[in-house]
Amino acid sequence: MLYLRHSTSLLSQLKKINMNIYVGNLSYNVRENDLQEAIAEYGQVDSCKLIIDRETRRSKGFAFVEMSDDEAAKKVIAELNGAEFDGRPMVVKEALPKN
């Protein structure tokens, strides 16, 4: 039988979770790639998901962005919360975990 030993640093790297950012009060005209480009100015964007209404196929006016660099994500939150994007002040904050 083969047993693997895990180093603490390897486990901590594997457990590292990206910071999930909520971006709200978006104009219905904002596209996923536009938002991703704006946030990518602060660091690597691992994912950007604009939430779409299933029935109308229109944006619901909010998105979730994941970044692996916590410092860059904190800078996004600090600098973009309240900033105007496509004519509307964005709400940018750390997303609450799903329960």
N, C-alpha and C positions, 0 to 999 in steps of 0.2 A: 504494500500500500504506500502511496506517495503522499507525503505531507509537505505543504508549502509553508514557509515562514514569511511573514510580511513584516517589512520594516515599518516603523511608525511614520517616517516621512513619506513613504510610498502610499500608505493608507490615507494620510492627510491630504495628499495630492489627489487621490482618487475621489475622496469625499468632497473636495472643493466644489462648491455649487456657484454657478454664475449669479450675479445680482440681477434680479428681475425688477424692472422699472415700469411703473404705470405712467402713461402719457395720456392725459385727458383734455377735454375742451378743444378738440381738434375740429377744424373746418371739415365738412363733409367732402370737400374737394381734395383734401390731402391724400396722397397715395403712399403706399408702404415704402416704396423706394425713395420718395422725397424725404420722408421722416428718417429712414435709415441713413441717408446721405448727411442729413443735418447732424445726427447724433454721432456719426462716424468721425466727425471733425474732432471729437474728444477722445476717441480710442476705438479699438476693435469692437464691432457689433457682432455678437454671435447669432442673434436672431432678432427679427422685428416682425411683429404680427399685428396688423390692423384688424380690429374686430368688425365683422360684417354681419348685418342682420340677415338671417336665413330667408325670411319671407320677401323682403324688399330688395335684397342684394346691395343695400347701401351701407356705407360706413356707419357705425354707431357713435363715432366721434371719439374713440379712444383706442389705445394700442398698448402692447406690452413689448418691451425691449430687454434683451438679455445681454449683459456684458461680463466677461470673465475678469476684467481688471476692476476691482472694487474702488480704487482711487479715481479712476476715470468715470465710473458710474456715479460716484458721489459728486464729482465735478459737474457732470451733466445735470444732476438734480439741483445743485446749488445755482448754476448759471442759467438753466433753461426754465426753471419754475417761474411762471409769470411772464416769460419772454413771449413776444408776439411771433406767431408762425401762421402764415397765410391769413392775416387779419384778425387772429384771435389769440388771447393770452393763454398759453398752455398751462396745465396743471401737471407737474412732473414730481413724482415721489417714488420711494421704494414701494414695490407692490407687496401687498399682504399675502402670505402663503394661503393656498387653498386648504379648506378644512373638509 
